[in-house]
Amino acid sequence: MLAFSSLSVTAAIFIAGAHASPTFYPDVTLAPGLPSFESLGLTTKDLYTKPPVSSSSSSLEARSSNAQCVSAPEANGSVDGAIACYNILARMGDASCPVPDNNRIFCSVNDIVVIGTNTNHISGGTSSSCGDVALAVQYIFNHCNVGGRVSGVAVANGNGNLMVGVYNKNYPSLPVS
Ligand SMILES: *[C@@H]1O[C@H](CO)[C@@H](O)[C@H](O)[C@H]1NC(C)=O
C-alpha cells in the first residue's frame, strides 16, 4: 500500500522536473465555487515549480480501489493533466467538492477533464472533500496510466455516491449532462 503513495509522488516530481523552466503553462479551469488559485496561494506556474502535496494516507487511497480503467480509444488524455488536477484538488483539502446535480467538471487541464458524477442520482446532489476527490484521481493515474495516457473512474474516498472520472475532454461519451 505504501508503494501507491510513493509512486504518485515520484510521478509528480518527475512532472515538476520535466517542466522546470517552462515559458508556457497550461490552461487550468476549475468548477465555479471551488477554492480559487488565489485563495490557495497558488499560480498555475506553481503547479510545475512547487513540490506536490503528498497523499494524506495511502490506506485512504486504497479505499478507492474499485477503480476501473476506461479503455475506449478516445477516452484517454495526458497523465500530466491528471496529475496537475490531483495537485490542485489535493491542496484544496477539506474544502467541499459538491456535485449539485448529475455531473460536474471539477478540473480541466490540457486535454484532461476530472468529472464528478452523482452516480445514484441523490436528490440535492452529493459532495465529498476535494482531498477525497483528489485521492480518486491519484488512484486512477496510478492504475490506469498506459504510456502516459490515462482514463478511468473511481469513487471519491468513502463516498459511494460520488464517482470521479478522468477523461479526454473531447471524448464523445463524457458523462456530462
Ligand atoms: C488513446 O487514444 C488514442 C486516440 O484515440 C488511441 O489511438 C490510443 O490507442 C489510446 N491509448 C490508450 C493507451 O488507450
The ligand as an ORCA input file, in Angstrom:
! r2SCAN-3c Opt
* xyz 0 1
  C      -5.515      6.796    -26.543
  O      -6.365      7.347    -27.533
  C      -5.784      7.356    -28.813
  C      -6.720      8.174    -29.715
  O      -7.997      7.605    -29.758
  C      -5.598      5.922    -29.274
  O      -5.026      5.897    -30.546
  C      -4.689      5.202    -28.280
  O      -4.612      3.838    -28.606
  C      -5.224      5.358    -26.863
  N      -4.239      4.861    -25.943
  C      -4.553      4.031    -24.990
  C      -3.434      3.639    -24.091
  O      -5.677      3.592    -24.837
*
